[in-house]
Amino acid sequence: MLTSQLARRAFLGRSSQGVGAFALASLLGESLALSAVPGGVETGDSVERWPGAVRELHHPQKAKRVIFLCMAGGCSHLETFDNKPKLAEMDGQPMPESFTKGQPIAQLQGQSLKCLGPQHPFVKCGESGVEMTTAFPHLAKVADELCVIRSLKTQAINHDPAHTFMNTGTTISGRPAMGAWLNYGLGAETDNLPGFVVMTSVGGGQSQPIAARQWHSGFLPSRFQGVEFQSQGDPVHYVTNPPGVSSDQQRDIIDAVQALNRQRNEVVDDPEIATRIAQYELAFRMQTSVPALMDFSDESKETLDLYGTQGADGTFAANCLLARRLAERGVRFIQLYHRGWDHHGGIKNGVEVTAKLCDQGAAALIADLKQRDMLKDTLVIWASEFGRTPMAQGSGRDHHIKGFSMWMAGGGIKGGLTYGATDELGYNAVDKVVTVHDMHATMLRVLGIDHLRMTVRFQGRDFRLTDVHGEVLQDILA
């Protein structure tokens, strides 16, 4: 009796999942029917690479991968990429109420508001004349590769929800991160490493924590979530075998566990069991691939000098070098957080110190990708969760969401371009305003995906990375 009940339950479960999978496929296009089944396809003792839900790209693909440089804490646009001579003239004077009345302000609410002029001089860089401050002497050398967007705005004024919005397109926790969406939509180009890798570094200012849910897969199968690599030591915990355990013995253990998982999955047909099977196999393969990834002996002295690191030392520069190595090996989405841009006080020195930690690595990454002919199909993005106020908070600046700066480079984006503008005091984005959803839509576009068409039905609603918003920034496409 129990056997027949289990068989009936398995049949109903498989039938409902099959119907749901093909219903999902109809949202993505009739040709995507097979890709809607989560967890990959098992063949004998191996697991085939996830091919991606978007089997036929919607647009010509300019970028194959993304490296997202997240300047966590709220990088001040007024000390980096947005020159405001009028704000400099008004330094120390009351901030006009017409800008701030009724506006959301974090810690300065109800206080006397005074203008704080930019703390670092701006210079025109490269043949294109892109403006940035002297805090970035290395980025100045690759200015003609950058598309600086000065008119970005966001919705959340505190760090954690702002990161959530930047990563998932909503302030509601539990939705898939952008890296998970790409891993799901396009699949990985590697069998031996995760398709979505995250690394963090720290230094230069207050170090706001970054929650692991910022790279979660949400309602997508968990195989698409980001994997955090450590910046020092073994990048992945327990990647090496315990003493006395050989690779063959480890293979025997994995095969036994996989057999048990497959047996259970035949009964319950659970997509998370299919994920577990795939991830056990990936973990075994990583025991070989990760040590090779971390062996920097094949890097030339010129390359190490370019980044200013010997690698694997926990710095942002070392993570940038590792990001290039991950990109070479087929990782789809690489996200580097530098936790050090929160400058409520001492912003002049704070920006200088933090920029020094991030400038050389970011510039080296662009130069290195270009000389390897990889920049043309790698999209590099630099952005914070929000900017900083034109008003002083002592010797610093408060959180600001109405207008701030970011940049993109490579992967189908025009270089040597400044796009959009804030008002004369750097408070509101006023020209060619860009939302986080617009940024996501543009990122997907250069990857060959129409942001309106990559949707997943969950709890009775069709979800996408751009929610119900988003416009592709056509003017910055190469």
For each residue, the residues with C-beta under 8 A, 3 or more apart:
1: 4 5
2: 5 6
3: 6 7
4: 1 7 8
5: 1 2 8 9
6: 2 3 9 10 267
7: 3 4 10 11
8: 4 5 11 12
9: 5 6 12 13 268
10: 6 7 13 14 266 267 268 269
11: 7 8 14 15
12: 8 9 15 16
13: 9 10 16 17 268 269
14: 10 11 17 18 269
15: 11 12 18 19
16: 12 13 19 20
17: 13 14 20 21 269 271
18: 14 15 21 22 37
19: 15 16 22 23
20: 16 17 23 24 457
21: 17 18 24 25 33 36 37 38
22: 18 19 25 26 33 36
23: 19 20 26 27 457
24: 20 21 27 28 36 456 457
25: 21 22 28 29 30 32 33 34 35 36
26: 22 23 29 30 33
27: 23 24 455 456 457 462
28: 24 25 32 35 36 53 54 453 454 455
29: 25 26 32 55 56 453
30: 25 26 33
31: 55 56
32: 25 28 29 35 36 53 54 55
33: 21 22 25 26 30 36
34: 25 37
35: 25 28 32 51 52 53 54 55
36: 21 22 24 25 28 32 33 53
37: 18 21 34 41
38: 21 220 221 223 271 274 275
39: 221 223 271 273 274 275 277 278
40: 47 48 49 50 223 274 277 278
41: 37 47 48
42: 46 47 48 262 274 277
43: 46 47 48
44:
45: 255 258
46: 42 43 281
47: 40 41 42 43 277 278 281
48: 40 41 42 43 51
49: 40 187 188 190 191
50: 40 183 184 187 188 195 223 278
51: 35 48 55 187
52: 35 55 184 185 186 187
53: 28 32 35 36 184 185 454
54: 28 32 35 57 58 185 186 448 449 454
55: 29 31 32 35 51 52
56: 29 31
57: 54 60 61 448 449
58: 54 448 449 450 453
59: 445 448 449 450
60: 57 448
61: 57 64 377 446 447 448
62: 376 377 411 412 446 447 448 477 478
63: 66 377 378 379 410 411 412 446 447
64: 61 189 332 377 378 411 447
65: 189 327 331 332 333 334 377 378 379 411
66: 63 179 182 332 333 334 378 379 380 381 411 443 447
67: 323 327 334 335 336 365 378 379 380 381
68: 178 179 333 334 335 336 381 383
69: 320 336 338 358 362 380 381 382 383
70: 163 166 335 336 337 338 383 384 385
71: 75 338 341 358 382 383 384
72: 159 163 208 210 337 338 339 340 341 342 384 385
73: 159 205 206 207 208 339 340 341 342 343 384 385
74: 159 162 341 342 343 384 385 386 387 388 399 400
75: 71 80 341 354 384 387 388 404 405
76: 79 80 341 343 347 351 387 388 397
77: 80 81 82 150 387 388 403 404 405 422 426
78: 82 84 87 116 118 119 387 388 390 397 426
79: 76 118 119 120 133 135 347 348 351 388
80: 75 76 77 132 133 135 136 351 355 405
81: 77 131 132 133 148 150 405 407
82: 77 78 150 404 405 422 426
83: 118 122 131
84: 78 87 88 117 118 390 422 424 425 426
85: 88 89
86: 89 90 424 425
87: 78 84 90 91 115 116 117 118 390 424 425 426
88: 84 85 91 117 118
89: 85 86 117
90: 86 87 93 115 117 425
91: 87 88 115 116 117
92: 114 115 116
93: 90 114 115
94: 112 113 114 115
95: 99 100 113 114 115 390 391 425
96: 99 100 425
97: 100 101
98: 101
99: 95 96 103 390 423 425 427 428
100: 95 96 97 103 105 113 391 427
101: 97 98
102:
103: 99 100 402
104: 157 401
105: 100 108 109 157 389 398
106: 109 157 158 398 399
107: 344 393 398 399
108: 105 111 113 389 391 393 398
109: 105 106
110:
111: 108
112: 94
113: 94 95 100 108 391 392
114: 92 93 94 95 391 392
115: 87 90 91 92 93 94 95 390 391 392 425
116: 78 87 91 92 119 347 390 391 392 397
117: 84 87 88 89 90 91
118: 78 79 83 84 87 88 121 122 133
119: 78 79 116 347 348 351
120: 79 133 134 135 348 351 352
121: 118 133 134
122: 83 118 131 132 133 134
123: 131 132 133 134 140
124: 129 130 131
125: 128 129 130 131 132 139 140 141 143
126: 129 130 140 141 142 143 144 416
127: 144 416
128: 125 143 144 415 416 417
129: 124 125 126
130: 124 125 126 143 144 146 148 416 417 418
131: 81 83 122 123 124 125 148 418
132: 80 81 122 123 125 135 136 139 140 143 148
133: 79 80 81 118 120 121 122 123 136 351
134: 120 121 122 123 137
135: 79 80 120 132 351 352 355 356 359
136: 80 132 133 139 140 355 359 363
137: 134 140 141 359
138: 141 142 359 360 362 363 364
139: 125 132 136 142 143 146 359 362 363
140: 123 125 126 132 136 137 143
141: 125 126 137 138 363 367
142: 126 138 139 145 146 363 366 367 409
143: 125 126 128 130 132 139 140 146 416
144: 126 127 128 130 415 416
145: 142 366 370 375 409 410 415 416
146: 130 139 142 143 366 407 408 409 415 416 417
147: 407 408 409 413 414 415 416 417 418 419 476
148: 81 130 131 132 405 406 407 417 418 419
149: 152 405 406 407 408 419 420 434 439 473 476
150: 77 81 82 403 405 418 419 420 421 422 429
151: 403 419 420 421 422 429 430 431 432 433 434
152: 149 383 387 403 404 405 406 420 429 434 435 436 439
153: 401 402 403 404 429 433 434 435
154: 162 165 166 385 386 401 404 435 436
155: 162 165 171 401 436
156: 161 162 164 165 171 385 386 401
157: 104 105 106 162 386 399 400 401
158: 106 161 162 399
159: 72 73 74 162 163 208 342 385 399
160: 163 164 211
161: 156 158 164 165 171
162: 74 154 155 156 157 158 159 165 166 385 386 399 401
163: 70 72 159 160 166 167 210 211 214 385
164: 156 160 161 167 168 170 171 172 173 213 214
165: 154 155 156 161 162 168 169 170 171 385 436
166: 70 154 162 163 383 385 436
167: 163 164 177 178 179 214 215
168: 164 165 172 175 176 177 178 218 465
169: 165 175 178 436 437 440 465 466 467 469
170: 164 165 175 467
171: 155 156 161 164 165
172: 164 168 175
173: 164 213
174: 213 216 218 219
175: 168 169 170 172 218 219 463
176: 168 180 181 184 216 217 218 219 220 224 465
177: 167 168 180 181 196 214 215 216 217 218 225 226
178: 68 167 168 169 181 182 333 440 443 465
179: 66 68 167 182 183 196 198 215 226 332 333 335
180: 176 177 183 184 196 215 216 217 218 220 224 225 226
181: 176 177 178 184 185 220 224 454 465
182: 66 178 179 185 186 195 196 332 333 444 447
183: 50 179 180 186 187 188 195 196 224 332 333
184: 50 52 53 176 180 181 187 217 220 221 224
185: 52 53 54 181 182 444 449 454
186: 52 54 182 183 332 447 448 449
187: 49 50 51 52 183 184 195 332
188: 49 50 183 191 193 194 195 330 331 332
189: 64 65 195 330 331 332
190: 49 193 195 329 330 331
191: 49 188 282 285
192: 282 285 286 288 289 329
193: 188 190 197 282 286 289 290 293 326 329 330 331
194: 188 197 226 227 282 331
195: 50 182 183 187 188 189 190 224 331 332 333
196: 177 179 180 182 183 215 224 225 226 227 331 332 333 334 335
197: 193 194 226 227 228 229 326 331 333 334 335
198: 179 215 226 227 228 229 334 335 336 337
199: 228 229 230 231 319 322 323 334 335 336 337
200: 210 228 231 319 336 337 338 339
201: 231 314 315 316 318 319 336 337 338 339 357
202: 207 338 339 340
203: 207 315 316 338 339 340 353 354 357
204: 340 341 350 353 354 355 356 357
205: 73 340 341 342 343 350 353 354
206: 73 340 342 343 344
207: 73 202 203 339 340 342
208: 72 73 159 339 342
209: 339
210: 72 163 200 214 337 339
211: 160 163 214
212: 215 216 228
213: 164 173 174 216
214: 163 164 167 177 210 211
215: 167 177 179 180 196 198 212 225 226 228 335
216: 174 176 177 180 212 213 225 226
217: 176 177 180 184 220 221 222 223 224 225
218: 168 174 175 176 177 180
219: 174 175 176 456 458 459 463
220: 38 176 180 181 184 217 224 225 456
221: 38 39 184 217 224 271 272 274 275
222: 217 225 272 275 279
223: 38 39 40 50 217 275 278 279
224: 176 180 181 183 184 195 196 217 220 221
225: 177 180 196 215 216 217 220 222
226: 177 179 180 194 196 197 198 215 216 333 335
227: 194 196 197 198 236
228: 197 198 199 200 212 215
229: 197 198 199 235 236 322
230: 199 233 234 235 236 237
231: 199 200 201 235 312 313 314 315 318 319
232: 312 313 314
233: 230 312
234: 230 237 238 239 240 290
235: 229 230 231 239 290 293 294 312 322
236: 227 229 230 239 286 290
237: 230 234
238: 234
239: 234 235 236 286 287 290 291
240: 234 287 291
241: 245 246 247 249 250 287
242: 245
243:
244:
245: 241 242 249 250
246: 241 249 250
247: 241 250 251 287 288
248: 251 252
249: 241 245 246 252 253
250: 241 245 246 247 253 254 284 287
251: 247 248 254 255 284
252: 248 249 255 256
253: 249 250 256 257
254: 250 251 257 258 280 281 284
255: 45 251 252 258 259
256: 252 253 259 260
257: 253 254 260 261 280
258: 45 254 255 261 262 277 280 281
259: 255 256 262 263
260: 256 257 263 264
261: 257 258 264 265 273 276 277 280
262: 42 258 259 265 266 277
263: 259 260 266 267
264: 260 261 267 268 270 273
265: 261 262 268 269 270 273 274 277
266: 10 262 263 269
267: 6 10 263 264
268: 9 10 13 264 265 273
269: 10 13 14 17 265 266
270: 264 265 273 274
271: 17 38 39 221 274 275
272: 221 222 275 276
273: 39 261 264 265 268 270 276 277
274: 38 39 40 42 221 265 270 271 277 278
275: 38 39 221 222 223 271 272 278 279
276: 261 272 273 279 280
277: 39 40 42 47 258 261 262 265 273 274 280 281
278: 39 40 47 50 223 274 275 281 282
279: 222 223 275 276 282 283
280: 254 257 258 261 276 277 283 284
281: 46 47 254 258 277 278 284 285
282: 191 192 193 194 278 279 285 286
283: 279 280 286 287
284: 250 251 254 280 281 287
285: 191 192 281 282 288 289
286: 192 193 236 239 282 283 289 290
287: 239 240 241 247 250 283 284 290 291
288: 192 247 285 291 292
289: 192 193 285 286 292 293 329
290: 193 234 235 236 239 286 287 293 294
291: 239 240 287 288 294 295
292: 288 289 295
293: 193 235 289 290 322 325 326 329
294: 235 290 291 311 312 322
295: 291 292 298
296: 299 304 310 311 312 321
297:
298: 295
299: 296 303 304 311 321
300: 303 304
301: 304 305
302: 305 306
303: 299 300 306 307 321 368
304: 296 299 300 301 307 309 310 311 321
305: 301 302 308
306: 302 303 364 367 368
307: 303 304 311 317 318 320 321 360 361 364 365 368
308: 305 317 360 361 364
309: 304 313 315 317 318 321 361
310: 296 304 313 318
311: 294 296 299 304 307 318 321 322
312: 231 232 233 235 294 296 318 322
313: 231 232 309 310 318
314: 201 231 232 318
315: 201 203 231 309 318 319 357 361
316: 201 203 319 320 336 338 357 358 361 362
317: 307 308 309 320 321 357 360 361 364
318: 201 231 307 309 310 311 312 313 314 315 321 322 361
319: 199 200 201 231 315 316 322 323 336 361
320: 69 307 316 317 323 324 336 361 362 364 365
321: 296 299 303 304 307 309 311 317 318 324 325 361 364 365 368
322: 199 229 235 293 294 311 312 318 319 325 326
323: 67 199 319 320 326 327 334 336 365
324: 320 321 327 328 365 368 369 372 374
325: 293 321 322 328 329
326: 193 197 293 322 323 329 331 334
327: 65 67 323 324 331 334 369 374 378
328: 324 325 372 374
329: 190 192 193 289 293 325 326
330: 188 189 190 193
331: 65 188 189 190 193 194 195 196 197 326 327 334
332: 64 65 66 179 182 183 186 187 188 189 195 196
333: 65 66 68 178 179 182 183 195 196 197 226
334: 65 66 67 68 196 197 198 199 323 326 327 331
335: 67 68 70 179 196 197 198 199 215 226
336: 67 68 69 70 198 199 200 201 316 319 320 323
337: 70 72 198 199 200 201 210
338: 69 70 71 72 200 201 202 203 316 341 354 357 358
339: 72 73 200 201 202 203 207 208 209 210
340: 72 73 202 203 204 205 206 207 354 357
341: 71 72 73 74 75 76 204 205 338 354 384
342: 72 73 74 159 205 206 207 208
343: 73 74 76 205 206 346 347 350 351 354 388 396 397
344: 107 206 393 394 396 397 398
345: 350 393 394 395 396
346: 343 349 350 395 396
347: 76 79 116 119 343 350 351 388 395 396 397
348: 79 119 120 351 352 395
349: 346 352 353
350: 204 205 343 345 346 347 353 354 396
351: 76 79 80 119 120 133 135 343 347 348 354 355
352: 120 135 348 349 355 356
353: 203 204 205 349 350 356 357
354: 75 203 204 205 338 340 341 343 350 351 357 358
355: 80 135 136 204 351 352 358 359
356: 135 204 352 353 359 360
357: 201 203 204 315 316 317 338 340 353 354
358: 69 71 316 338 354 355 361 362
359: 135 136 137 138 139 355 356 362 363
360: 138 307 308 317 356 363 364
361: 307 308 309 315 316 317 318 319 320 321 358 364 365
362: 69 138 139 316 320 358 359 365 366 380 382
363: 136 138 139 141 142 359 360 366 367
364: 138 306 307 308 317 320 321 360 361 367 368
365: 67 307 320 321 323 324 361 362 368 369 380
366: 142 145 146 362 363 369 370 375 380 409 410
367: 141 142 306 363 364 370 371
368: 303 306 307 321 324 364 365 371 372
369: 324 327 365 366 372 374 375 378 380 410
370: 145 366 367 373 374 375 410
371: 367 368
372: 324 328 368 369
373: 370 376
374: 324 327 328 369 370 377 378
375: 145 366 369 370 378 380 409 410 411
376: 62 373 410 411
377: 61 62 63 64 65 374 410 411
378: 63 64 65 66 67 327 369 374 375 410 411
379: 63 65 66 67 408 409 410 411 412 413 443 446 447
380: 66 67 69 362 365 366 369 375 408 409 410 411
381: 66 67 68 69 406 407 408 439 443
382: 69 71 362 406 407 408
383: 68 69 70 71 152 166 406 407 439
384: 70 71 72 73 74 75 341 387 404 406
385: 70 72 73 74 154 156 159 162 163 165 166
386: 74 154 156 157 162 399 400 401 404
387: 74 75 76 77 78 152 384 400 401 403 404 405
388: 74 75 76 77 78 79 343 347 396 397 398 399 400 404
389: 105 108 393 397 398 399 400 427
390: 78 84 87 95 99 115 116 397 400 425 426 427
391: 95 100 108 113 114 115 116 397 398
392: 113 114 115 116 395 396 397
393: 107 108 344 345 389 396 397 398
394: 344 345
395: 345 346 347 348 392
396: 343 344 345 346 347 350 388 392 393
397: 76 78 116 343 344 347 388 389 390 391 392 393 400
398: 105 106 107 108 344 388 389 391 393
399: 74 106 107 157 158 159 162 386 388 389
400: 74 157 386 387 388 389 390 397 403 404 427
401: 104 153 154 155 156 157 162 386 387 404
402: 103 153 427 428 429
403: 77 150 151 152 153 387 400 422 423 426 427 428 429 430
404: 75 77 82 152 153 154 384 386 387 388 400 401 422
405: 75 77 80 81 82 148 149 150 152 387
406: 148 149 152 381 382 383 384 439
407: 81 146 147 148 149 381 382 383
408: 146 147 149 379 380 381 382 411 413 442 476
409: 142 145 146 147 366 375 379 380 413 415
410: 63 145 366 369 370 375 376 377 378 379 380 413
411: 62 63 64 65 66 375 376 377 378 379 380 408 446 447
412: 62 63 379 445 446 477 478
413: 147 379 408 409 410 446 476 477 478
414: 147 417 476 477 478
415: 128 144 145 146 147 409 478
416: 126 127 128 130 143 144 145 146 147
417: 128 130 146 147 148 414 476
418: 130 131 147 148 150
419: 147 148 149 150 151 432 434 473 475 476
420: 149 150 151 152 429 431 432 433 434
421: 150 151 429 430 431 432
422: 77 82 84 150 151 403 404 425 426 427 428 429 430
423: 99 403 426 427 428 430
424: 84 86 87
425: 84 86 87 90 95 96 99 115 390 422
426: 77 78 82 84 87 390 403 422 423
427: 99 100 389 390 400 402 403 422 423
428: 99 402 403 422 423
429: 150 151 152 153 402 403 420 421 422 433 434
430: 151 403 421 422 423 433
431: 151 420 421
432: 151 419 420 421 475
433: 151 153 420 429 430
434: 149 151 152 153 419 420 429 438 439 473
435: 152 153 154 438 439 469 470
436: 152 154 155 165 166 169 439 440
437: 169 440 441 466 467 469 470 471
438: 434 435 441 442 469 470 471 472 473
439: 149 152 381 383 406 434 435 436 442 443 473
440: 169 178 436 437 443 444 451 465 466 470
441: 437 438 444 445 451 466 470 471 472 473
442: 408 438 439 445 446 472 473 476 477
443: 66 178 379 381 439 440 446 447
444: 182 185 440 441 447 449 450 451 454 465 466
445: 59 412 441 442 448 449 450 451 472 477
446: 61 62 63 379 411 412 413 442 443 477
447: 61 62 63 64 66 182 186 379 411 443 444
448: 54 57 58 59 60 61 62 186 445
449: 54 57 58 59 185 186 444 445 453 454
450: 58 59 444 445 453 454
451: 440 441 444 445 454 464 465 466 470 472
452: 455 464 466
453: 28 29 58 449 450
454: 28 53 54 181 185 444 449 450 451 464 465
455: 27 28 452 462 463 464
456: 24 27 219 220 462 463 464
457: 20 23 24 27 460 461 462 463
458: 219 461 463
459: 219
460: 457
461: 457 458
462: 27 455 456 457
463: 175 219 455 456 457 458 467
464: 451 452 454 455 456 467
465: 168 169 176 178 181 440 444 451 454
466: 169 437 440 441 444 451 452 469 470
467: 169 170 437 463 464 470
468:
469: 169 435 437 438 466
470: 435 437 438 440 441 451 466 467
471: 437 438 441
472: 438 441 442 445 451 477
473: 149 419 434 438 439 441 442 476 477
474: 477
475: 419 432
476: 147 149 408 413 414 417 419 442 473
477: 62 412 413 414 442 445 446 472 473 474
478: 62 412 413 414 415
